[in-house]
Amino acid sequence: MTMTRGMVTALLCLLFLALLVSNSRATRPAGSSHAEDGDDPWSASQTVQPADLAKELAAPAHPDEPAVVCVGFRPLYLGAHIPHAVFHGAASTDQGLAELKKWAQTIPKATNVVLYCGCCPLAHCPNLRPAFVAMRDMGFTNLRVLILPNDFNTDWIQKGYPVEKGK
């Protein structure tokens, strides 16, 4: 059987695609998860939508007001972040994760904590999952994730929710 140029091209494309998929799974850090795999470490009850968090933060100060933590990259935080959010480093790095854990050791395990990143589409975020797993494993019982499907700019800033800049 003689293969046509189109068949050879199609086979090469399939092999290349298989190699890419195989390589992306092989280089994924152990224990990491991605939304496209359907294995986020949080449940639906451990999430909060932008509109709901904005309302919660706009309410008068109350004892259960959330501690909002940006677990993304410093330039993102400096450019604009949720008012009163704290930053302790990108959770995709060993140093950032260590800083987050160090901060978390100073607050009660029942603290209302909301983690967010917004560096990229949530399905591909390298920061949110490690941060959530670390704090969950430390025993935090009131831990939520802000759902930003696209990114912080699209899902928070462009919707007109409040921001602070710098720090």
TAQUI-V682538 format. One line per field, one symbol per residue. psi: psi as a letter, one per 20 degrees, with the letter a starting at -180 (. if undefined). burial: + if it has 9 or more other ideal C-beta (glycine too) atoms within 8 Angstrom, else -. Layout:
BEGIN
psi: ???
burial: ???
END
This chain:
BEGIN
psi: ppprhhggggggggggghgggghhhhipqpiqqqhiiklqiqrhikrpqghggggghiqqprhkpqoppojbqghgghgprppjqqpjqpiiqggghggghgghiiqqijpoppqqejhaphhjpihgghgggghghijpilprpponhfrgggifgiijqqqqqb.
burial: -------+--+---------------------+++------+---+++-+--++-++-------++++++++---+++-+++--+++++++----+++++++++--+---+++++++++--+--+-++++++++++-+-+--++++++--+++++++---+-++---
END
